[in-house]
């Protein structure tokens, strides 16, 4: 499966995928490769935790992430 970042508005995220907006580029898929975007692993982990935590609110997130609620796998593979 390949992934191509786009600059056009993307359709809603499908279940089992993640969407990350870096500047005006939307990265979407079951996994996203953000190497070369300037996003640090720590910044991404914090954004995913915020996005996947029910009831969490962030005013203007630095790194907008759309993902499912965190589950057991998140705790196993997360860098935090």
C-alpha positions as CSV (number, residue, x, y, z in Angstrom):
1,X,0.0,0.0,0.0
2,X,1.4,3.4,-0.9
3,X,0.6,6.7,0.5
4,X,0.7,10.1,-1.4
5,X,0.3,13.3,0.6
6,X,-2.2,15.7,-1.0
7,X,-2.9,19.4,-0.9
8,X,-6.6,19.1,-1.6
9,X,-9.2,18.6,1.1
10,X,-9.4,14.9,1.8
11,X,-12.6,12.9,2.6
12,X,-13.3,12.0,6.2
13,X,-10.9,9.6,7.8
14,X,-11.8,5.9,7.4
15,X,-11.9,3.6,10.5
16,X,-8.5,2.1,11.2
17,X,-6.6,5.0,9.7
18,X,-5.0,8.2,10.9
19,X,-4.9,11.7,9.4
20,X,-2.2,14.3,10.2
21,X,-2.1,17.8,8.8
22,X,1.4,19.2,8.5
23,X,1.1,22.8,7.2
24,X,-1.2,22.6,4.2
25,X,-0.5,18.9,3.4
26,X,-2.7,16.1,4.7
27,X,-1.1,12.7,5.4
28,X,-3.6,9.9,5.7
29,X,-3.4,6.1,5.9
30,X,-3.1,3.1,8.2
31,X,0.4,4.5,9.0
32,X,2.0,7.8,7.9
33,X,5.6,8.6,7.3
34,X,6.4,12.1,8.5
35,X,10.2,11.9,8.0
36,X,11.4,15.1,6.4
37,X,8.4,17.1,7.6
38,X,10.1,18.6,10.7
39,X,7.6,16.9,13.0
40,X,9.4,15.4,16.0
41,X,8.4,12.0,17.4
42,X,7.6,13.6,20.7
43,X,5.3,16.2,19.1
44,X,3.5,13.4,17.1
45,X,3.1,11.2,20.2
46,X,1.6,14.1,22.2
47,X,-0.8,15.0,19.3
48,X,-2.0,11.4,18.9
49,X,-2.5,11.0,22.7
50,X,-4.6,14.2,22.7
51,X,-6.6,13.3,19.7
52,X,-7.3,9.8,20.9
53,X,-8.3,10.7,24.5
54,X,-12.0,11.0,25.0
55,X,-13.0,14.4,26.4
56,X,-9.7,16.0,25.6
57,X,-9.9,19.4,24.1
58,X,-7.1,21.5,22.6
59,X,-7.7,25.0,21.3
60,X,-5.5,25.4,18.3
61,X,-3.4,22.3,18.1
62,X,0.0,22.7,16.6
63,X,-0.3,19.4,14.9
64,X,-3.9,18.4,14.0
65,X,-4.4,14.7,14.2
66,X,-7.6,12.7,13.5
67,X,-7.5,9.1,14.9
68,X,-9.5,6.6,16.7
69,X,-9.7,6.3,20.5
70,X,-6.5,4.9,22.0
71,X,-6.6,1.1,22.7
72,X,-4.3,-1.6,24.0
73,X,-2.1,-1.4,20.9
74,X,-1.3,2.3,21.5
75,X,0.1,1.5,24.9
76,X,2.3,-1.2,23.4
77,X,3.7,0.6,20.4
78,X,3.7,4.2,21.6
79,X,7.0,6.0,22.1
80,X,5.9,7.5,25.4
